[in-house]
């Protein structure tokens, strides 16, 4: 016979109010940390509960990834671990640190480093040295994998922590996380066909940037 094994998010009641207005102001969200239904009673005896990956588990995983790339990803693995730990410490509704976040960050790193569009976003037709280019790639990958998902009140804390981590890893003094993001978003906006009268607001620039990169990287 066939024996099926699957992983699923648990059905857990959270402590937030039963209904909460979304950021759009037009709807409500569930009070469940995961958008799942309770498992059937008949499955209860078949379920094995296991804990999330811990920082040391993720560090071993990323070390193996780095070794496969001859150590070229060592700095980036430290940034990813910071991002994972940040998500865990600032528990946000429907946001859980997982192996998917790590793989997403690595995929975005490869996109900005290897693809023609990614390299153009990084360089913006300017000449940066190898170290500056690498840190711009890492910072943009971190922005898309972690930063843009955060609530507004968490973003400044994330920037401070990430840039401190960057300084500890010898990030060039000319490279700043928020500047890299703003310059890249402006580059995409200015090279897009925007209807007359549409202002370059931060929300529009951010959404346009994320959509363009994610569609192209996919």
VOPA-310712 format. One line per 3 residues: their letters; for each residue z negated, y negated, x of C-alpha. Coordinates in pm, whole numbers. Each point is the difference from the previous one (the first is absolute). Example, Ala and Ser with C-alpha at 12.3 -4.5 7.8 and 13.67 -1.06 7.14 Angstrom:
% VOPA-310712
AS) -780:450:1230  66:-344:137
END
This chain:
% VOPA-310712
XXX) 0:0:0  17:-367:87  -319:-190:86
XXX) 32:-376:-43  -201:-245:211  7:-375:-64
XXX) -193:-314:93  -95:-253:-266  -213:-308:-40
XXX) -332:60:-178  -86:-134:-343  -288:-240:73
XXX) -151:-268:-220  -41:-326:189  -271:-259:-50
XXX) 231:-288:-87  24:-120:-364  198:217:-240
XXX) 276:-258:-24  99:-265:248  279:-256:-14
XXX) 276:58:254  124:-270:235  280:-78:-244
XXX) -250:-75:-275  204:201:-248  -162:341:10
XXX) -297:211:89  -63:274:250  -198:318:-34
XXX) -349:29:146  100:316:189  42:-22:380
XXX) 298:237:-31  266:-1:-270  -54:365:-90
XXX) -115:201:-299  -288:250:5  102:343:122
XXX) 15:280:-259  -328:187:-45  172:324:96
XXX) 66:-143:349  -359:-102:73  -90:323:178
XXX) 316:-22:215  -56:-349:141  -124:-49:354
XXX) -132:-350:66  49:-132:353  -86:-332:162
XXX) 236:-273:116  126:-15:356  -252:-166:227
XXX) 83:-250:275  -32:269:267  247:224:-190
XXX) 250:-285:-20  -54:-81:369  87:360:99
XXX) 308:-9:-222  118:-333:145  -70:116:354
XXX) 233:293:-56  265:-235:-139  -40:-231:300
XXX) 34:290:244  325:104:-167  127:-350:81
XXX) -123:9:362  -282:-245:-74  232:-278:-119
XXX) -192:-31:-326  -350:-19:149  -66:-364:-96
XXX) 143:52:-345  -223:301:-66  -304:-224:59
XXX) 135:-253:-250  63:273:-257  -356:130:39
XXX) -123:-354:-62  210:-18:-318  -125:335:-124
XXX) -363:-92:65  48:-337:-170  126:165:-319
XXX) -295:238:2  -262:-270:57  133:-244:-260
XXX) 20:239:-291  266:-138:-232  101:145:-331
XXX) 293:243:23  23:-50:379  -104:297:213
XXX) 67:54:370  208:315:46  241:174:232
XXX) 282:-162:-198  -106:-342:130  22:122:358
XXX) 346:148:-51  115:-316:-179  -116:-218:288
XXX) 179:224:252  319:-5:-206  -10:-382:-19
XXX) -59:-21:375  310:210:56  198:-212:-248
XXX) -75:-332:172  53:150:344  314:206:-58
XXX) 203:-121:-301  246:-286:30  -152:-192:-291
XXX) -352:60:126  85:-123:349  166:-311:-143
XXX) -310:-81:-206  -212:36:315  220:-207:230
XXX) 130:-258:-253  282:-57:256  -256:-99:263
XXX) -84:156:334  -347:155:35  -122:205:292
XXX) -73:371:-43  -374:-46:-59  46:-278:-257
XXX) 262:204:-184  -221:307:-13  -295:-196:-140
XXX) 218:-168:-260  119:344:-107  -357:130:-22
XXX) -128:-303:-190  278:14:-259  -54:373:-51
XXX) -373:-67:-51  76:-279:-244  213:222:-223
XXX) -218:309:29  -337:-174:-52  -15:-380:-20
XXX) 220:-65:-303  -197:253:-206  -329:-183:40
XXX) -166:-235:-243  26:-366:105  -367:-25:90
XXX) 32:294:241  307:-123:187  -169:-254:229
XXX) -256:260:104  280:246:75  188:-257:211
XXX) -309:-84:205  -78:365:65  359:95:82
XXX) 54:-291:240  -329:79:174  123:357:39
XXX) 328:-138:133  -176:-214:261  -198:303:113
XXX) 331:183:44  157:-285:203  222:-143:-272
XXX) 198:-294:147  -168:-336:-69  326:-126:-153
XXX) -3:256:-283  -210:-65:-311  -8:233:-300
XXX) 38:-258:-277  272:-191:188  203:317:46
XXX) -23:69:-374  87:-355:-108  292:-27:241
XXX) 142:332:-116  -38:-86:-369  169:-337:57
XXX) 285:171:186  64:235:-294  -26:-283:-254
XXX) 237:-231:187  256:278:38  -9:100:-368
XXX) 204:-144:-286  -266:-190:-192  109:-182:-320
XXX) -24:-382:17  -336:-143:-102  -205:303:107
XXX) -277:-107:235  -111:208:296  -350:75:-123
XXX) -220:235:201  -2:255:-285  379:2:-32
XXX) 53:20:376  -249:286:29  149:199:-286
XXX) 356:-55:121  -93:107:352  -176:317:-118
XXX) 281:99:-234  275:-52:259  -181:188:276
XXX) -121:287:-217  341:56:-162  179:-11:336
XX) -259:214:180  12:262:-274
END
